[in-house]
Amino acid sequence: MSVDKCVKVLATGDVHSPDYLKLYMESIKRINNDIDIILWVGDMVRRGRVEALEPVLRATREKFPNTKIVSIYGNEEYWGLEEVFRKRYQDIIWLDDEYVVINVRDVKVGVVGTRGALERPTRWQRKNKPELWRIYRERPKRIELLLREAKAKADIVILASHYTVGFETAKGEPESILPEMGSRAMMDVVLRTKPDAVFHAHAHNAKVLEVEIGHVKICNVSIVARKNVWIGNVCRIKRGLEVFFKS
C-alpha cells in the first residue's frame, strides 16, 4: 500500500463566535505547518450574528493569508441568512448542498458541503420549520449524488456536514437526543460512496471524536469537544479506497 496524493487540512466547527473565539485564535496561533485547505463545518457564529464571523476571518487571514477557506452553514448560521454570509464574506467558499473542486499543489480536492440531516427535527424546528421533516428525509439522496459527481472530478473527496454522520462520533451526548444530532441515513450514504474524509461538528459533548467505519475515517471537529482545531493529512491511497490520516 502506498500513498498517492495528500493534502493538509485544518478543520473545525462550533466556534459560536464570540463564545469560543479566543480558543480558536489560540489554537491556530500554535500551528507551525503550512495548511492546504481550511474547512469550517458550521456554527462558526452564535445565533445568526453575521458580524461575529469578522474576527474569526481576520485571525485566520493573519495566520494563513493565502489558504482557501471552505465553509458550510450550521444551525446557528440561520436559515435565510445564507446569501447575507456569502455577500459579506466573499473571501470564503460557501457550500450549501453543493461541492467545489480546488486545485492544491496539483491535487484536485473535491469538498461536498451540507448542513446535513437529522432523524428528528428539534422541538424548535418542528414548531417553526415543519418543512424540515421533508428536507432531512430527501437531503441524503442529494448528498449521495454530489459525492459521486465530485469523485468523478477530484483526486480526493471530503464530505463536510454540520450535523453528525451517524452517531458513533456523538457518543457522550444523551441518547434521547441523538436523533436530533444527526442521521444514520447520511452514514449509509458515506458507506456507499466512500469519500476520503468526513468532518462534522454539532456534538459538543462527544467523547468519541474519531472512528473508522468501512475504511472511512469520520471526525468530529467541534472545537468545543476537542478544545482545539483538527489538523491532519488526508491522502488517497493507491490501493483501493483506504485513506491515511495523520493528525
Steps between C-alpha positions, in 0.01 A plus 500: 500500500645840405382856542396658174387860561470700825381836624533654846166611643404718794141424599284642778147600590282621789710811568170680568685832478546681729455212748805289402683759290790519746541122494501502120757780483728329752469171310608640165783703653669176603507365144844499338420299186367616167132423446356421157128540576309647794161343559235655725214259567232733631391690812794733463280777644241513775132546426524639150742781588644557154744765621650256753680314221715808432754441781514128417586577139745776595692272738505226239629728226773638725629146546415355157476790253476288184336173607159417354220505758198280434203540732159345543204628698395363836176545686639821654560653156125536484290385206437799275836664574701295249527778242581755770802295601602443138485870411675625811777236499588453137849377591337177621373218279150429636335164437133423557423156358768572240854397420814672380822363351813684610847455349764473771858425392379305196245309708131543422309508828123471491306625801130421534337728756165473675328580828422130504185324615324414824289195565266722702488881475550681827199623694557854371532374144184290527309807616651764273628314192285189448633473143825369647345154540498475120836671451679270742341196338601605148841655566703177528396410144623838379831463685555155350466644149742783583757260644488286189538805276792630705674162494485502121685834490736505798800306628388531863142549622399639838148510645432789737175481696404710799274236652651167593533221246360207695535506878838341573672838530215640710547251783497695823187691407176378666362208301154656505614791281715308252224512232529879527879490458538325167385229262583136441377547142800727446726224629344263246586750227861519621535123499364478146708780352823474707622862517860538611410691815190603695499796738211623715435700816180565704564236770662716770500230767629212292767283659575295186641744246635275224389164366570294193203321347523316170852642442362854531634722778233720659612790720306719738691828478285702741739736673283474811553125517867502396617823665708543187479504123557180302807486275601205289594357165222360287647265242372280224666160509587331173355168610121503534319775686695503824599836639798601707449751781767652712396768745 
